[in-house]
Amino acid sequence: MESLRMFVNGQAMSGGSLNDALAGARFLGPAETAPRYRFYSVRDEFPGLSPVPDGGHAVPGELYEVTYEILRERLLPGEPPELELGVIELSDGSGSLCMRMRAEAISAPGVTDISEAGGWRAHLGRSSR
């Protein structure tokens, strides 16, 4: 069965509340984006990446090998409307699928730039203090 790479950076990561959507996917390991993105928290419920021409940061996450079935049947149906499927650049220069912020969602109420936080888990750790 054909598979593809999916970068996750929120609750779908290991130990996250949505990681079960990746059951059957092969964990390829920790990964990081190229420093070309701003990273946002949406109401502290989930994060989103957005490409920028400059002032970007590398965002940590995890890389999985997923089938089209896992993507279609388990991952995409649970994604919020503020996100869309796109292709990102990883720190090694390769590409991967990833959920990204829709451009119009960045200025919505409850969206905060957390690019300096060091990732979703680091942001949540700071928020819970």
MODELLER restraints for C-alpha pairs under 7 A, 6 or more apart:
rsr = mdl.restraints
at = mdl.atoms
rsr.add(forms.Gaussian(group=physical.xy_distance, feature=features.Distance(at['CA:2:A'], at['CA:67:A']), mean=6.13, stdev=0.5))
rsr.add(forms.Gaussian(group=physical.xy_distance, feature=features.Distance(at['CA:3:A'], at['CA:65:A']), mean=6.28, stdev=0.5))
rsr.add(forms.Gaussian(group=physical.xy_distance, feature=features.Distance(at['CA:3:A'], at['CA:66:A']), mean=5.34, stdev=0.5))
rsr.add(forms.Gaussian(group=physical.xy_distance, feature=features.Distance(at['CA:3:A'], at['CA:67:A']), mean=4.28, stdev=0.5))
rsr.add(forms.Gaussian(group=physical.xy_distance, feature=features.Distance(at['CA:3:A'], at['CA:68:A']), mean=6.34, stdev=0.5))
rsr.add(forms.Gaussian(group=physical.xy_distance, feature=features.Distance(at['CA:4:A'], at['CA:65:A']), mean=5.49, stdev=0.5))
rsr.add(forms.Gaussian(group=physical.xy_distance, feature=features.Distance(at['CA:4:A'], at['CA:66:A']), mean=5.49, stdev=0.5))
rsr.add(forms.Gaussian(group=physical.xy_distance, feature=features.Distance(at['CA:4:A'], at['CA:67:A']), mean=6.30, stdev=0.5))
rsr.add(forms.Gaussian(group=physical.xy_distance, feature=features.Distance(at['CA:5:A'], at['CA:63:A']), mean=6.71, stdev=0.5))
rsr.add(forms.Gaussian(group=physical.xy_distance, feature=features.Distance(at['CA:5:A'], at['CA:64:A']), mean=5.61, stdev=0.5))
rsr.add(forms.Gaussian(group=physical.xy_distance, feature=features.Distance(at['CA:5:A'], at['CA:65:A']), mean=4.60, stdev=0.5))
rsr.add(forms.Gaussian(group=physical.xy_distance, feature=features.Distance(at['CA:5:A'], at['CA:66:A']), mean=6.13, stdev=0.5))
rsr.add(forms.Gaussian(group=physical.xy_distance, feature=features.Distance(at['CA:5:A'], at['CA:96:A']), mean=5.41, stdev=0.5))
rsr.add(forms.Gaussian(group=physical.xy_distance, feature=features.Distance(at['CA:5:A'], at['CA:97:A']), mean=6.14, stdev=0.5))
rsr.add(forms.Gaussian(group=physical.xy_distance, feature=features.Distance(at['CA:6:A'], at['CA:63:A']), mean=5.72, stdev=0.5))
rsr.add(forms.Gaussian(group=physical.xy_distance, feature=features.Distance(at['CA:6:A'], at['CA:64:A']), mean=5.22, stdev=0.5))
rsr.add(forms.Gaussian(group=physical.xy_distance, feature=features.Distance(at['CA:6:A'], at['CA:65:A']), mean=6.25, stdev=0.5))
rsr.add(forms.Gaussian(group=physical.xy_distance, feature=features.Distance(at['CA:6:A'], at['CA:66:A']), mean=6.66, stdev=0.5))
rsr.add(forms.Gaussian(group=physical.xy_distance, feature=features.Distance(at['CA:6:A'], at['CA:96:A']), mean=5.65, stdev=0.5))
rsr.add(forms.Gaussian(group=physical.xy_distance, feature=features.Distance(at['CA:6:A'], at['CA:97:A']), mean=4.76, stdev=0.5))
rsr.add(forms.Gaussian(group=physical.xy_distance, feature=features.Distance(at['CA:6:A'], at['CA:98:A']), mean=5.69, stdev=0.5))
rsr.add(forms.Gaussian(group=physical.xy_distance, feature=features.Distance(at['CA:7:A'], at['CA:61:A']), mean=6.71, stdev=0.5))
rsr.add(forms.Gaussian(group=physical.xy_distance, feature=features.Distance(at['CA:7:A'], at['CA:62:A']), mean=5.66, stdev=0.5))
rsr.add(forms.Gaussian(group=physical.xy_distance, feature=features.Distance(at['CA:7:A'], at['CA:63:A']), mean=4.54, stdev=0.5))
rsr.add(forms.Gaussian(group=physical.xy_distance, feature=features.Distance(at['CA:7:A'], at['CA:64:A']), mean=6.42, stdev=0.5))
rsr.add(forms.Gaussian(group=physical.xy_distance, feature=features.Distance(at['CA:7:A'], at['CA:96:A']), mean=6.18, stdev=0.5))
rsr.add(forms.Gaussian(group=physical.xy_distance, feature=features.Distance(at['CA:7:A'], at['CA:97:A']), mean=6.10, stdev=0.5))
rsr.add(forms.Gaussian(group=physical.xy_distance, feature=features.Distance(at['CA:7:A'], at['CA:98:A']), mean=5.09, stdev=0.5))
rsr.add(forms.Gaussian(group=physical.xy_distance, feature=features.Distance(at['CA:8:A'], at['CA:61:A']), mean=5.60, stdev=0.5))
rsr.add(forms.Gaussian(group=physical.xy_distance, feature=features.Distance(at['CA:8:A'], at['CA:62:A']), mean=5.40, stdev=0.5))
rsr.add(forms.Gaussian(group=physical.xy_distance, feature=features.Distance(at['CA:8:A'], at['CA:63:A']), mean=6.43, stdev=0.5))
rsr.add(forms.Gaussian(group=physical.xy_distance, feature=features.Distance(at['CA:8:A'], at['CA:98:A']), mean=6.36, stdev=0.5))
rsr.add(forms.Gaussian(group=physical.xy_distance, feature=features.Distance(at['CA:9:A'], at['CA:60:A']), mean=6.61, stdev=0.5))
rsr.add(forms.Gaussian(group=physical.xy_distance, feature=features.Distance(at['CA:9:A'], at['CA:61:A']), mean=4.30, stdev=0.5))
rsr.add(forms.Gaussian(group=physical.xy_distance, feature=features.Distance(at['CA:9:A'], at['CA:62:A']), mean=6.45, stdev=0.5))
rsr.add(forms.Gaussian(group=physical.xy_distance, feature=features.Distance(at['CA:9:A'], at['CA:120:A']), mean=6.60, stdev=0.5))
rsr.add(forms.Gaussian(group=physical.xy_distance, feature=features.Distance(at['CA:10:A'], at['CA:46:A']), mean=6.09, stdev=0.5))
rsr.add(forms.Gaussian(group=physical.xy_distance, feature=features.Distance(at['CA:10:A'], at['CA:47:A']), mean=5.87, stdev=0.5))
rsr.add(forms.Gaussian(group=physical.xy_distance, feature=features.Distance(at['CA:10:A'], at['CA:120:A']), mean=5.83, stdev=0.5))
rsr.add(forms.Gaussian(group=physical.xy_distance, feature=features.Distance(at['CA:11:A'], at['CA:17:A']), mean=5.46, stdev=0.5))
rsr.add(forms.Gaussian(group=physical.xy_distance, feature=features.Distance(at['CA:11:A'], at['CA:18:A']), mean=5.20, stdev=0.5))
rsr.add(forms.Gaussian(group=physical.xy_distance, feature=features.Distance(at['CA:11:A'], at['CA:19:A']), mean=6.57, stdev=0.5))
rsr.add(forms.Gaussian(group=physical.xy_distance, feature=features.Distance(at['CA:11:A'], at['CA:46:A']), mean=6.92, stdev=0.5))
rsr.add(forms.Gaussian(group=physical.xy_distance, feature=features.Distance(at['CA:12:A'], at['CA:18:A']), mean=4.45, stdev=0.5))
rsr.add(forms.Gaussian(group=physical.xy_distance, feature=features.Distance(at['CA:12:A'], at['CA:19:A']), mean=4.06, stdev=0.5))
rsr.add(forms.Gaussian(group=physical.xy_distance, feature=features.Distance(at['CA:13:A'], at['CA:19:A']), mean=5.62, stdev=0.5))
rsr.add(forms.Gaussian(group=physical.xy_distance, feature=features.Distance(at['CA:13:A'], at['CA:62:A']), mean=6.29, stdev=0.5))
rsr.add(forms.Gaussian(group=physical.xy_distance, feature=features.Distance(at['CA:21:A'], at['CA:74:A']), mean=5.24, stdev=0.5))
rsr.add(forms.Gaussian(group=physical.xy_distance, feature=features.Distance(at['CA:21:A'], at['CA:75:A']), mean=5.72, stdev=0.5))
rsr.add(forms.Gaussian(group=physical.xy_distance, feature=features.Distance(at['CA:22:A'], at['CA:70:A']), mean=6.98, stdev=0.5))
rsr.add(forms.Gaussian(group=physical.xy_distance, feature=features.Distance(at['CA:25:A'], at['CA:64:A']), mean=6.33, stdev=0.5))
rsr.add(forms.Gaussian(group=physical.xy_distance, feature=features.Distance(at['CA:25:A'], at['CA:65:A']), mean=5.68, stdev=0.5))
rsr.add(forms.Gaussian(group=physical.xy_distance, feature=features.Distance(at['CA:25:A'], at['CA:66:A']), mean=4.89, stdev=0.5))
rsr.add(forms.Gaussian(group=physical.xy_distance, feature=features.Distance(at['CA:26:A'], at['CA:64:A']), mean=5.51, stdev=0.5))
rsr.add(forms.Gaussian(group=physical.xy_distance, feature=features.Distance(at['CA:26:A'], at['CA:65:A']), mean=5.01, stdev=0.5))
rsr.add(forms.Gaussian(group=physical.xy_distance, feature=features.Distance(at['CA:26:A'], at['CA:66:A']), mean=6.70, stdev=0.5))
rsr.add(forms.Gaussian(group=physical.xy_distance, feature=features.Distance(at['CA:27:A'], at['CA:63:A']), mean=6.39, stdev=0.5))
rsr.add(forms.Gaussian(group=physical.xy_distance, feature=features.Distance(at['CA:27:A'], at['CA:64:A']), mean=4.59, stdev=0.5))
rsr.add(forms.Gaussian(group=physical.xy_distance, feature=features.Distance(at['CA:27:A'], at['CA:65:A']), mean=6.49, stdev=0.5))
rsr.add(forms.Gaussian(group=physical.xy_distance, feature=features.Distance(at['CA:28:A'], at['CA:63:A']), mean=5.31, stdev=0.5))
rsr.add(forms.Gaussian(group=physical.xy_distance, feature=features.Distance(at['CA:28:A'], at['CA:64:A']), mean=5.15, stdev=0.5))
rsr.add(forms.Gaussian(group=physical.xy_distance, feature=features.Distance(at['CA:28:A'], at['CA:65:A']), mean=6.71, stdev=0.5))
rsr.add(forms.Gaussian(group=physical.xy_distance, feature=features.Distance(at['CA:29:A'], at['CA:62:A']), mean=5.78, stdev=0.5))
rsr.add(forms.Gaussian(group=physical.xy_distance, feature=features.Distance(at['CA:29:A'], at['CA:63:A']), mean=5.63, stdev=0.5))
rsr.add(forms.Gaussian(group=physical.xy_distance, feature=features.Distance(at['CA:30:A'], at['CA:61:A']), mean=5.90, stdev=0.5))
rsr.add(forms.Gaussian(group=physical.xy_distance, feature=features.Distance(at['CA:30:A'], at['CA:62:A']), mean=4.33, stdev=0.5))
rsr.add(forms.Gaussian(group=physical.xy_distance, feature=features.Distance(at['CA:30:A'], at['CA:63:A']), mean=6.12, stdev=0.5))
rsr.add(forms.Gaussian(group=physical.xy_distance, feature=features.Distance(at['CA:31:A'], at['CA:60:A']), mean=5.98, stdev=0.5))
rsr.add(forms.Gaussian(group=physical.xy_distance, feature=features.Distance(at['CA:31:A'], at['CA:61:A']), mean=5.36, stdev=0.5))
rsr.add(forms.Gaussian(group=physical.xy_distance, feature=features.Distance(at['CA:31:A'], at['CA:62:A']), mean=5.06, stdev=0.5))
rsr.add(forms.Gaussian(group=physical.xy_distance, feature=features.Distance(at['CA:31:A'], at['CA:63:A']), mean=5.91, stdev=0.5))
rsr.add(forms.Gaussian(group=physical.xy_distance, feature=features.Distance(at['CA:32:A'], at['CA:58:A']), mean=6.15, stdev=0.5))
rsr.add(forms.Gaussian(group=physical.xy_distance, feature=features.Distance(at['CA:32:A'], at['CA:59:A']), mean=5.38, stdev=0.5))
rsr.add(forms.Gaussian(group=physical.xy_distance, feature=features.Distance(at['CA:32:A'], at['CA:60:A']), mean=4.32, stdev=0.5))
rsr.add(forms.Gaussian(group=physical.xy_distance, feature=features.Distance(at['CA:32:A'], at['CA:61:A']), mean=5.81, stdev=0.5))
rsr.add(forms.Gaussian(group=physical.xy_distance, feature=features.Distance(at['CA:32:A'], at['CA:90:A']), mean=5.88, stdev=0.5))
rsr.add(forms.Gaussian(group=physical.xy_distance, feature=features.Distance(at['CA:32:A'], at['CA:91:A']), mean=5.63, stdev=0.5))
rsr.add(forms.Gaussian(group=physical.xy_distance, feature=features.Distance(at['CA:33:A'], at['CA:58:A']), mean=5.01, stdev=0.5))
rsr.add(forms.Gaussian(group=physical.xy_distance, feature=features.Distance(at['CA:33:A'], at['CA:59:A']), mean=5.23, stdev=0.5))
rsr.add(forms.Gaussian(group=physical.xy_distance, feature=features.Distance(at['CA:33:A'], at['CA:60:A']), mean=6.59, stdev=0.5))
rsr.add(forms.Gaussian(group=physical.xy_distance, feature=features.Distance(at['CA:33:A'], at['CA:89:A']), mean=5.90, stdev=0.5))
rsr.add(forms.Gaussian(group=physical.xy_distance, feature=features.Distance(at['CA:33:A'], at['CA:90:A']), mean=3.97, stdev=0.5))
rsr.add(forms.Gaussian(group=physical.xy_distance, feature=features.Distance(at['CA:33:A'], at['CA:91:A']), mean=4.89, stdev=0.5))
rsr.add(forms.Gaussian(group=physical.xy_distance, feature=features.Distance(at['CA:34:A'], at['CA:58:A']), mean=5.23, stdev=0.5))
rsr.add(forms.Gaussian(group=physical.xy_distance, feature=features.Distance(at['CA:34:A'], at['CA:89:A']), mean=5.62, stdev=0.5))
rsr.add(forms.Gaussian(group=physical.xy_distance, feature=features.Distance(at['CA:34:A'], at['CA:90:A']), mean=4.77, stdev=0.5))
rsr.add(forms.Gaussian(group=physical.xy_distance, feature=features.Distance(at['CA:34:A'], at['CA:91:A']), mean=4.02, stdev=0.5))
rsr.add(forms.Gaussian(group=physical.xy_distance, feature=features.Distance(at['CA:35:A'], at['CA:56:A']), mean=5.14, stdev=0.5))
rsr.add(forms.Gaussian(group=physical.xy_distance, feature=features.Distance(at['CA:35:A'], at['CA:57:A']), mean=4.12, stdev=0.5))
rsr.add(forms.Gaussian(group=physical.xy_distance, feature=features.Distance(at['CA:35:A'], at['CA:58:A']), mean=3.95, stdev=0.5))
rsr.add(forms.Gaussian(group=physical.xy_distance, feature=features.Distance(at['CA:36:A'], at['CA:51:A']), mean=5.75, stdev=0.5))
rsr.add(forms.Gaussian(group=physical.xy_distance, feature=features.Distance(at['CA:36:A'], at['CA:52:A']), mean=5.81, stdev=0.5))
rsr.add(forms.Gaussian(group=physical.xy_distance, feature=features.Distance(at['CA:36:A'], at['CA:53:A']), mean=6.95, stdev=0.5))
rsr.add(forms.Gaussian(group=physical.xy_distance, feature=features.Distance(at['CA:36:A'], at['CA:54:A']), mean=6.85, stdev=0.5))
rsr.add(forms.Gaussian(group=physical.xy_distance, feature=features.Distance(at['CA:36:A'], at['CA:56:A']), mean=4.31, stdev=0.5))
rsr.add(forms.Gaussian(group=physical.xy_distance, feature=features.Distance(at['CA:36:A'], at['CA:57:A']), mean=5.76, stdev=0.5))
rsr.add(forms.Gaussian(group=physical.xy_distance, feature=features.Distance(at['CA:36:A'], at['CA:58:A']), mean=6.72, stdev=0.5))
rsr.add(forms.Gaussian(group=physical.xy_distance, feature=features.Distance(at['CA:37:A'], at['CA:49:A']), mean=6.10, stdev=0.5))
rsr.add(forms.Gaussian(group=physical.xy_distance, feature=features.Distance(at['CA:37:A'], at['CA:50:A']), mean=5.30, stdev=0.5))
rsr.add(forms.Gaussian(group=physical.xy_distance, feature=features.Distance(at['CA:37:A'], at['CA:51:A']), mean=4.37, stdev=0.5))
rsr.add(forms.Gaussian(group=physical.xy_distance, feature=features.Distance(at['CA:37:A'], at['CA:52:A']), mean=5.48, stdev=0.5))
rsr.add(forms.Gaussian(group=physical.xy_distance, feature=features.Distance(at['CA:37:A'], at['CA:56:A']), mean=4.46, stdev=0.5))
rsr.add(forms.Gaussian(group=physical.xy_distance, feature=features.Distance(at['CA:37:A'], at['CA:57:A']), mean=5.37, stdev=0.5))
rsr.add(forms.Gaussian(group=physical.xy_distance, feature=features.Distance(at['CA:37:A'], at['CA:58:A']), mean=6.70, stdev=0.5))
rsr.add(forms.Gaussian(group=physical.xy_distance, feature=features.Distance(at['CA:38:A'], at['CA:49:A']), mean=5.84, stdev=0.5))
rsr.add(forms.Gaussian(group=physical.xy_distance, feature=features.Distance(at['CA:38:A'], at['CA:50:A']), mean=5.30, stdev=0.5))
rsr.add(forms.Gaussian(group=physical.xy_distance, feature=features.Distance(at['CA:38:A'], at['CA:51:A']), mean=6.40, stdev=0.5))
rsr.add(forms.Gaussian(group=physical.xy_distance, feature=features.Distance(at['CA:38:A'], at['CA:52:A']), mean=6.70, stdev=0.5))
rsr.add(forms.Gaussian(group=physical.xy_distance, feature=features.Distance(at['CA:38:A'], at['CA:56:A']), mean=5.43, stdev=0.5))
rsr.add(forms.Gaussian(group=physical.xy_distance, feature=features.Distance(at['CA:38:A'], at['CA:57:A']), mean=6.15, stdev=0.5))
rsr.add(forms.Gaussian(group=physical.xy_distance, feature=features.Distance(at['CA:38:A'], at['CA:115:A']), mean=5.39, stdev=0.5))
rsr.add(forms.Gaussian(group=physical.xy_distance, feature=features.Distance(at['CA:39:A'], at['CA:47:A']), mean=6.94, stdev=0.5))
rsr.add(forms.Gaussian(group=physical.xy_distance, feature=features.Distance(at['CA:39:A'], at['CA:48:A']), mean=5.78, stdev=0.5))
rsr.add(forms.Gaussian(group=physical.xy_distance, feature=features.Distance(at['CA:39:A'], at['CA:49:A']), mean=4.73, stdev=0.5))
rsr.add(forms.Gaussian(group=physical.xy_distance, feature=features.Distance(at['CA:39:A'], at['CA:50:A']), mean=6.48, stdev=0.5))
rsr.add(forms.Gaussian(group=physical.xy_distance, feature=features.Distance(at['CA:39:A'], at['CA:113:A']), mean=5.92, stdev=0.5))
rsr.add(forms.Gaussian(group=physical.xy_distance, feature=features.Distance(at['CA:39:A'], at['CA:114:A']), mean=5.49, stdev=0.5))
rsr.add(forms.Gaussian(group=physical.xy_distance, feature=features.Distance(at['CA:39:A'], at['CA:115:A']), mean=4.55, stdev=0.5))
rsr.add(forms.Gaussian(group=physical.xy_distance, feature=features.Distance(at['CA:40:A'], at['CA:47:A']), mean=5.38, stdev=0.5))
rsr.add(forms.Gaussian(group=physical.xy_distance, feature=features.Distance(at['CA:40:A'], at['CA:48:A']), mean=5.16, stdev=0.5))
rsr.add(forms.Gaussian(group=physical.xy_distance, feature=features.Distance(at['CA:40:A'], at['CA:49:A']), mean=6.38, stdev=0.5))
rsr.add(forms.Gaussian(group=physical.xy_distance, feature=features.Distance(at['CA:40:A'], at['CA:111:A']), mean=6.41, stdev=0.5))
rsr.add(forms.Gaussian(group=physical.xy_distance, feature=features.Distance(at['CA:40:A'], at['CA:112:A']), mean=5.40, stdev=0.5))
rsr.add(forms.Gaussian(group=physical.xy_distance, feature=features.Distance(at['CA:40:A'], at['CA:113:A']), mean=4.43, stdev=0.5))
rsr.add(forms.Gaussian(group=physical.xy_distance, feature=features.Distance(at['CA:40:A'], at['CA:114:A']), mean=5.19, stdev=0.5))
rsr.add(forms.Gaussian(group=physical.xy_distance, feature=features.Distance(at['CA:40:A'], at['CA:115:A']), mean=6.71, stdev=0.5))
rsr.add(forms.Gaussian(group=physical.xy_distance, feature=features.Distance(at['CA:41:A'], at['CA:47:A']), mean=4.49, stdev=0.5))
rsr.add(forms.Gaussian(group=physical.xy_distance, feature=features.Distance(at['CA:41:A'], at['CA:48:A']), mean=6.54, stdev=0.5))
rsr.add(forms.Gaussian(group=physical.xy_distance, feature=features.Distance(at['CA:41:A'], at['CA:111:A']), mean=5.61, stdev=0.5))
rsr.add(forms.Gaussian(group=physical.xy_distance, feature=features.Distance(at['CA:41:A'], at['CA:112:A']), mean=5.21, stdev=0.5))
rsr.add(forms.Gaussian(group=physical.xy_distance, feature=features.Distance(at['CA:41:A'], at['CA:113:A']), mean=6.42, stdev=0.5))
rsr.add(forms.Gaussian(group=physical.xy_distance, feature=features.Distance(at['CA:41:A'], at['CA:114:A']), mean=6.32, stdev=0.5))
rsr.add(forms.Gaussian(group=physical.xy_distance, feature=features.Distance(at['CA:42:A'], at['CA:110:A']), mean=5.73, stdev=0.5))
rsr.add(forms.Gaussian(group=physical.xy_distance, feature=features.Distance(at['CA:42:A'], at['CA:111:A']), mean=4.53, stdev=0.5))
rsr.add(forms.Gaussian(group=physical.xy_distance, feature=features.Distance(at['CA:42:A'], at['CA:112:A']), mean=6.59, stdev=0.5))
rsr.add(forms.Gaussian(group=physical.xy_distance, feature=features.Distance(at['CA:43:A'], at['CA:110:A']), mean=4.73, stdev=0.5))
rsr.add(forms.Gaussian(group=physical.xy_distance, feature=features.Distance(at['CA:43:A'], at['CA:111:A']), mean=6.06, stdev=0.5))
rsr.add(forms.Gaussian(group=physical.xy_distance, feature=features.Distance(at['CA:47:A'], at['CA:120:A']), mean=6.68, stdev=0.5))
rsr.add(forms.Gaussian(group=physical.xy_distance, feature=features.Distance(at['CA:48:A'], at['CA:83:A']), mean=6.89, stdev=0.5))
rsr.add(forms.Gaussian(group=physical.xy_distance, feature=features.Distance(at['CA:48:A'], at['CA:99:A']), mean=6.99, stdev=0.5))
rsr.add(forms.Gaussian(group=physical.xy_distance, feature=features.Distance(at['CA:48:A'], at['CA:100:A']), mean=5.34, stdev=0.5))
rsr.add(forms.Gaussian(group=physical.xy_distance, feature=features.Distance(at['CA:48:A'], at['CA:101:A']), mean=4.97, stdev=0.5))
rsr.add(forms.Gaussian(group=physical.xy_distance, feature=features.Distance(at['CA:49:A'], at['CA:100:A']), mean=4.85, stdev=0.5))
rsr.add(forms.Gaussian(group=physical.xy_distance, feature=features.Distance(at['CA:49:A'], at['CA:101:A']), mean=5.53, stdev=0.5))
rsr.add(forms.Gaussian(group=physical.xy_distance, feature=features.Distance(at['CA:50:A'], at['CA:100:A']), mean=5.97, stdev=0.5))
rsr.add(forms.Gaussian(group=physical.xy_distance, feature=features.Distance(at['CA:50:A'], at['CA:101:A']), mean=5.59, stdev=0.5))
rsr.add(forms.Gaussian(group=physical.xy_distance, feature=features.Distance(at['CA:57:A'], at['CA:115:A']), mean=6.39, stdev=0.5))
rsr.add(forms.Gaussian(group=physical.xy_distance, feature=features.Distance(at['CA:59:A'], at['CA:118:A']), mean=6.88, stdev=0.5))
rsr.add(forms.Gaussian(group=physical.xy_distance, feature=features.Distance(at['CA:59:A'], at['CA:119:A']), mean=5.81, stdev=0.5))
rsr.add(forms.Gaussian(group=physical.xy_distance, feature=features.Distance(at['CA:60:A'], at['CA:119:A']), mean=5.59, stdev=0.5))
rsr.add(forms.Gaussian(group=physical.xy_distance, feature=features.Distance(at['CA:82:A'], at['CA:101:A']), mean=5.93, stdev=0.5))
rsr.add(forms.Gaussian(group=physical.xy_distance, feature=features.Distance(at['CA:82:A'], at['CA:102:A']), mean=5.65, stdev=0.5))
rsr.add(forms.Gaussian(group=physical.xy_distance, feature=features.Distance(at['CA:82:A'], at['CA:105:A']), mean=5.53, stdev=0.5))
rsr.add(forms.Gaussian(group=physical.xy_distance, feature=features.Distance(at['CA:83:A'], at['CA:99:A']), mean=5.85, stdev=0.5))
rsr.add(forms.Gaussian(group=physical.xy_distance, feature=features.Distance(at['CA:83:A'], at['CA:100:A']), mean=5.26, stdev=0.5))
rsr.add(forms.Gaussian(group=physical.xy_distance, feature=features.Distance(at['CA:83:A'], at['CA:101:A']), mean=4.58, stdev=0.5))
rsr.add(forms.Gaussian(group=physical.xy_distance, feature=features.Distance(at['CA:83:A'], at['CA:102:A']), mean=5.41, stdev=0.5))
rsr.add(forms.Gaussian(group=physical.xy_distance, feature=features.Distance(at['CA:84:A'], at['CA:99:A']), mean=5.33, stdev=0.5))
rsr.add(forms.Gaussian(group=physical.xy_distance, feature=features.Distance(at['CA:84:A'], at['CA:100:A']), mean=5.35, stdev=0.5))
rsr.add(forms.Gaussian(group=physical.xy_distance, feature=features.Distance(at['CA:84:A'], at['CA:101:A']), mean=6.33, stdev=0.5))
rsr.add(forms.Gaussian(group=physical.xy_distance, feature=features.Distance(at['CA:84:A'], at['CA:102:A']), mean=6.09, stdev=0.5))
rsr.add(forms.Gaussian(group=physical.xy_distance, feature=features.Distance(at['CA:85:A'], at['CA:97:A']), mean=6.87, stdev=0.5))
rsr.add(forms.Gaussian(group=physical.xy_distance, feature=features.Distance(at['CA:85:A'], at['CA:98:A']), mean=5.85, stdev=0.5))
rsr.add(forms.Gaussian(group=physical.xy_distance, feature=features.Distance(at['CA:85:A'], at['CA:99:A']), mean=4.57, stdev=0.5))
rsr.add(forms.Gaussian(group=physical.xy_distance, feature=features.Distance(at['CA:85:A'], at['CA:100:A']), mean=6.13, stdev=0.5))
rsr.add(forms.Gaussian(group=physical.xy_distance, feature=features.Distance(at['CA:86:A'], at['CA:97:A']), mean=5.64, stdev=0.5))
rsr.add(forms.Gaussian(group=physical.xy_distance, feature=features.Distance(at['CA:86:A'], at['CA:98:A']), mean=5.54, stdev=0.5))
rsr.add(forms.Gaussian(group=physical.xy_distance, feature=features.Distance(at['CA:86:A'], at['CA:99:A']), mean=5.99, stdev=0.5))
rsr.add(forms.Gaussian(group=physical.xy_distance, feature=features.Distance(at['CA:86:A'], at['CA:100:A']), mean=6.16, stdev=0.5))
rsr.add(forms.Gaussian(group=physical.xy_distance, feature=features.Distance(at['CA:87:A'], at['CA:95:A']), mean=6.45, stdev=0.5))
rsr.add(forms.Gaussian(group=physical.xy_distance, feature=features.Distance(at['CA:87:A'], at['CA:96:A']), mean=5.47, stdev=0.5))
rsr.add(forms.Gaussian(group=physical.xy_distance, feature=features.Distance(at['CA:87:A'], at['CA:97:A']), mean=4.49, stdev=0.5))
rsr.add(forms.Gaussian(group=physical.xy_distance, feature=features.Distance(at['CA:87:A'], at['CA:98:A']), mean=5.89, stdev=0.5))
rsr.add(forms.Gaussian(group=physical.xy_distance, feature=features.Distance(at['CA:88:A'], at['CA:95:A']), mean=5.56, stdev=0.5))
rsr.add(forms.Gaussian(group=physical.xy_distance, feature=features.Distance(at['CA:88:A'], at['CA:96:A']), mean=5.51, stdev=0.5))
rsr.add(forms.Gaussian(group=physical.xy_distance, feature=features.Distance(at['CA:88:A'], at['CA:97:A']), mean=6.25, stdev=0.5))
rsr.add(forms.Gaussian(group=physical.xy_distance, feature=features.Distance(at['CA:88:A'], at['CA:98:A']), mean=6.42, stdev=0.5))
rsr.add(forms.Gaussian(group=physical.xy_distance, feature=features.Distance(at['CA:89:A'], at['CA:95:A']), mean=4.60, stdev=0.5))
rsr.add(forms.Gaussian(group=physical.xy_distance, feature=features.Distance(at['CA:89:A'], at['CA:96:A']), mean=6.55, stdev=0.5))
rsr.add(forms.Gaussian(group=physical.xy_distance, feature=features.Distance(at['CA:117:A'], at['CA:123:A']), mean=5.38, stdev=0.5))
